[in-house]
Amino acid sequence: MTGEAFKDTCRSLGFAVVSIYSVSAEVLAEVAPAHRDKDDLSLYVHSPEELPADFGWPVRAVVPATEPGVFLADTLADRLGLSGNDPARAKARRSKVEMRRLAAAGGLRIPAFRIVSGVAGLAAAAEAIGYPVIVKPSTGAASRDVRLVADPAQLPSTVAGLSKLDLFGADVEQWLVERYVRGRELAVNMFSLDGEHRVIDIWEYRQPGTADYDQPYWDLVQISDTDPAFSGAVQFAEEVLDCFGVRIGPSHIEVKCADDGIHLIEIGSRLPGASIAEQWELNSSFKPYADTLSVLLGNPQETRASFTPDGRVEFDSMLAICCIRNDDRPGILGEIHGLTQAAEVPGVQVVHAPRRPGDFIPMTQDLNTVVAKFLISGSTEADVLKTLQAVRSTISVEII
């Protein structure tokens, strides 16, 4: 959320760091109180109109570090004559409402949708589309306030639980209501070099059962290029990037593979979250922060060196991420039983478990309320699936 890895990369290359925070200062003070420690200059900006004309240094590159920074970064890069993606379509790469409108105009397959300005309009929109539907804020991220509504009886409790502010502390002004698409959910990670799109990898969001869901974080498993869905997902992602004016840098595209074809769920012209980029640093030829910065600095030859001659990324392992959720009830964390033992399971590379006994633990409804994450690698998909199973059989979360 604070772009710390990009700051470290800039520092290693001898650059000063100007951080433009589009997340509210109140949210940052709570979740990242030390966010300014590596800044030479810190600015808090919510719209392009608030950007200063001069930053005190010559600016060499503008890097979008998180979801709400995409629009500002491409707008500022264009203003300064620096590398970036089409500013005219930048808002559509951030707002899910504009995203749907541009995708529809571009002929991309998307779920049927309606846009409402307040929660009072959700019922009529859902009736028009037909249940089940997904409700999501136009400017959210990490599945915060994304809700599956299976039938009209669920709508009142859904509405009552929705937040007025998005994940980044901004007012939710519009809601997207769309048809729930059943099928495999894939995250297609791409990198573009002057309009030449290359796939980094594809991950599948896997659930513990076959029921409809709105919270995708359970097992994230990298799929191989022999998977039947791989080539079609890459081709669709390339069409999405062209439609959305992405010509340079990383992108994260989420799709659903349904019986009637591939549907666009979301595009972000940024690096992926959920620790996927950390997995790349550990296990591949692609260096997400250095390679992104190189291409934005106008040094694409350095980024090209991270790809094989046929344009692929080399991985030394298959990868997965195990998300430990609290699907029981909100309460106080007593203990994460088996945490030490699970960390020692062969194939576990990194454990992220920031919550401590005594912390309040809400029900897991988005990425930020996952209790712990295990970053996993193995020689084959069978290896990582075995490790995922071993971790889950070892871990239990005690809520008191």
KANORKA-V727605 format. One record per residue. N is the residue number from 0. SS is DSSP state (H for helix, E for strand, L for the rest). NEAR is the number of other C-alpha atoms within 12 Angstrom. Layout:
n: (N & N)
ss: (SS & SS)
near: (NEAR & NEAR)
This chain:
n: (0 & 1 & 2 & 3 & 4 & 5 & 6 & 7 & 8 & 9 & 10 & 11 & 12 & 13 & 14 & 15 & 16 & 17 & 18 & 19 & 20 & 21 & 22 & 23 & 24 & 25 & 26 & 27 & 28 & 29 & 30 & 31 & 32 & 33 & 34 & 35 & 36 & 37 & 38 & 39 & 40 & 41 & 42 & 43 & 44 & 45 & 46 & 47 & 48 & 49 & 50 & 51 & 52 & 53 & 54 & 55 & 56 & 57 & 58 & 59 & 60 & 61 & 62 & 63 & 64 & 65 & 66 & 67 & 68 & 69 & 70 & 71 & 72 & 73 & 74 & 75 & 76 & 77 & 78 & 79 & 80 & 81 & 82 & 83 & 84 & 85 & 86 & 87 & 88 & 89 & 90 & 91 & 92 & 93 & 94 & 95 & 96 & 97 & 98 & 99 & 100 & 101 & 102 & 103 & 104 & 105 & 106 & 107 & 108 & 109 & 110 & 111 & 112 & 113 & 114 & 115 & 116 & 117 & 118 & 119 & 120 & 121 & 122 & 123 & 124 & 125 & 126 & 127 & 128 & 129 & 130 & 131 & 132 & 133 & 134 & 135 & 136 & 137 & 138 & 139 & 140 & 141 & 142 & 143 & 144 & 145 & 146 & 147 & 148 & 149 & 150 & 151 & 152 & 153 & 154 & 155 & 156 & 157 & 158 & 159 & 160 & 161 & 162 & 163 & 164 & 165 & 166 & 167 & 168 & 169 & 170 & 171 & 172 & 173 & 174 & 175 & 176 & 177 & 178 & 179 & 180 & 181 & 182 & 183 & 184 & 185 & 186 & 187 & 188 & 189 & 190 & 191 & 192 & 193 & 194 & 195 & 196 & 197 & 198 & 199 & 200 & 201 & 202 & 203 & 204 & 205 & 206 & 207 & 208 & 209 & 210 & 211 & 212 & 213 & 214 & 215 & 216 & 217 & 218 & 219 & 220 & 221 & 222 & 223 & 224 & 225 & 226 & 227 & 228 & 229 & 230 & 231 & 232 & 233 & 234 & 235 & 236 & 237 & 238 & 239 & 240 & 241 & 242 & 243 & 244 & 245 & 246 & 247 & 248 & 249 & 250 & 251 & 252 & 253 & 254 & 255 & 256 & 257 & 258 & 259 & 260 & 261 & 262 & 263 & 264 & 265 & 266 & 267 & 268 & 269 & 270 & 271 & 272 & 273 & 274 & 275 & 276 & 277 & 278 & 279 & 280 & 281 & 282 & 283 & 284 & 285 & 286 & 287 & 288 & 289 & 290 & 291 & 292 & 293 & 294 & 295 & 296 & 297 & 298 & 299 & 300 & 301 & 302 & 303 & 304 & 305 & 306 & 307 & 308 & 309 & 310 & 311 & 312 & 313 & 314 & 315 & 316 & 317 & 318 & 319 & 320 & 321 & 322 & 323 & 324 & 325 & 326 & 327 & 328 & 329 & 330 & 331 & 332 & 333 & 334 & 335 & 336 & 337 & 338 & 339 & 340 & 341 & 342 & 343 & 344 & 345 & 346 & 347 & 348 & 349 & 350 & 351 & 352 & 353 & 354 & 355 & 356 & 357 & 358 & 359 & 360 & 361 & 362 & 363 & 364 & 365 & 366 & 367 & 368 & 369 & 370 & 371 & 372 & 373 & 374 & 375 & 376 & 377 & 378 & 379 & 380 & 381 & 382 & 383 & 384 & 385 & 386 & 387 & 388 & 389 & 390 & 391 & 392 & 393 & 394 & 395 & 396 & 397 & 398 & 399)
ss: (L & L & L & H & H & H & H & H & H & H & H & H & L & L & L & L & L & E & E & E & E & L & L & L & H & H & H & H & H & H & H & L & L & L & L & L & L & L & L & L & E & E & E & E & L & L & L & H & H & H & L & L & L & L & L & L & L & L & L & L & L & L & L & L & L & L & L & L & H & H & H & H & H & H & H & H & H & H & H & H & L & L & L & L & L & L & H & H & H & L & H & H & H & L & L & H & H & H & H & H & H & H & H & H & H & L & L & L & L & E & L & L & E & E & E & E & L & L & H & H & H & H & H & H & H & H & H & H & H & L & L & L & E & E & E & E & E & L & L & L & L & L & L & L & L & L & E & E & E & L & L & H & H & H & H & H & H & H & H & H & H & L & L & L & E & L & L & L & L & L & E & L & L & L & E & E & E & E & E & L & L & L & L & E & E & E & E & E & E & E & E & E & E & L & L & E & E & E & E & E & E & E & E & E & E & E & L & L & L & L & L & L & L & L & L & L & L & L & E & E & E & E & E & L & L & L & L & L & L & H & H & H & H & H & H & H & H & H & H & H & H & H & H & L & L & L & L & E & E & E & E & E & E & E & E & E & E & E & L & L & E & E & E & E & E & E & E & E & L & L & L & L & L & L & L & H & H & H & H & H & H & H & H & E & L & L & L & H & H & H & H & H & H & H & H & H & L & L & L & H & H & H & H & H & L & L & L & L & L & L & L & L & L & L & E & L & L & E & E & E & E & E & E & E & L & L & L & L & L & L & E & E & E & E & E & E & E & L & H & H & H & H & H & L & L & L & L & E & E & E & E & E & L & L & L & L & L & L & L & E & E & L & L & L & L & L & H & H & H & L & L & E & E & E & E & E & E & E & L & L & H & H & H & H & H & H & H & H & H & H & H & H & H & H & L & E & E & E & E & L)
near: (35 & 37 & 33 & 25 & 28 & 35 & 33 & 21 & 24 & 31 & 20 & 15 & 16 & 11 & 22 & 25 & 34 & 33 & 37 & 40 & 39 & 35 & 38 & 28 & 25 & 19 & 22 & 21 & 17 & 14 & 19 & 19 & 14 & 15 & 29 & 24 & 18 & 23 & 24 & 20 & 20 & 24 & 23 & 26 & 24 & 24 & 24 & 25 & 12 & 17 & 24 & 18 & 14 & 14 & 20 & 13 & 14 & 16 & 24 & 27 & 34 & 40 & 50 & 45 & 38 & 37 & 40 & 41 & 41 & 43 & 39 & 40 & 42 & 40 & 32 & 36 & 29 & 22 & 25 & 22 & 21 & 25 & 35 & 43 & 44 & 33 & 30 & 21 & 31 & 39 & 35 & 36 & 46 & 37 & 35 & 39 & 34 & 29 & 37 & 37 & 28 & 31 & 32 & 22 & 16 & 20 & 18 & 30 & 30 & 35 & 34 & 29 & 36 & 34 & 34 & 25 & 20 & 26 & 30 & 18 & 21 & 38 & 33 & 21 & 31 & 35 & 23 & 20 & 25 & 25 & 29 & 31 & 38 & 41 & 46 & 48 & 40 & 41 & 40 & 38 & 35 & 33 & 33 & 34 & 36 & 37 & 36 & 34 & 34 & 25 & 20 & 22 & 15 & 22 & 30 & 17 & 16 & 26 & 27 & 15 & 18 & 27 & 25 & 25 & 25 & 31 & 36 & 34 & 26 & 26 & 21 & 28 & 23 & 29 & 41 & 42 & 41 & 39 & 30 & 34 & 32 & 26 & 25 & 33 & 39 & 40 & 44 & 50 & 45 & 45 & 44 & 37 & 33 & 27 & 23 & 22 & 31 & 37 & 39 & 42 & 43 & 39 & 42 & 36 & 33 & 30 & 24 & 22 & 11 & 10 & 14 & 24 & 31 & 31 & 36 & 38 & 41 & 35 & 36 & 39 & 43 & 40 & 35 & 27 & 22 & 12 & 19 & 13 & 29 & 30 & 21 & 24 & 37 & 33 & 22 & 36 & 44 & 32 & 29 & 43 & 47 & 30 & 32 & 40 & 35 & 40 & 33 & 39 & 50 & 49 & 47 & 42 & 44 & 35 & 40 & 35 & 30 & 22 & 12 & 13 & 21 & 34 & 39 & 43 & 43 & 45 & 48 & 48 & 51 & 40 & 42 & 38 & 32 & 38 & 32 & 38 & 34 & 28 & 36 & 36 & 25 & 24 & 26 & 26 & 28 & 37 & 35 & 39 & 35 & 35 & 36 & 42 & 38 & 32 & 34 & 36 & 28 & 23 & 22 & 25 & 17 & 21 & 34 & 31 & 22 & 31 & 27 & 18 & 11 & 12 & 23 & 24 & 31 & 25 & 28 & 18 & 29 & 34 & 45 & 49 & 44 & 49 & 41 & 45 & 37 & 32 & 25 & 20 & 18 & 22 & 21 & 23 & 26 & 19 & 25 & 33 & 24 & 21 & 32 & 20 & 19 & 34 & 30 & 19 & 30 & 24 & 33 & 33 & 29 & 28 & 29 & 27 & 28 & 19 & 25 & 21 & 20 & 15 & 20 & 22 & 32 & 24 & 25 & 31 & 34 & 32 & 32 & 34 & 31 & 34 & 42 & 39 & 38 & 46 & 43 & 46 & 37 & 28 & 21 & 22 & 27 & 21 & 23 & 33 & 30 & 24 & 35 & 38 & 28 & 25 & 36 & 31 & 19 & 21 & 30 & 25 & 33 & 27 & 26 & 18)
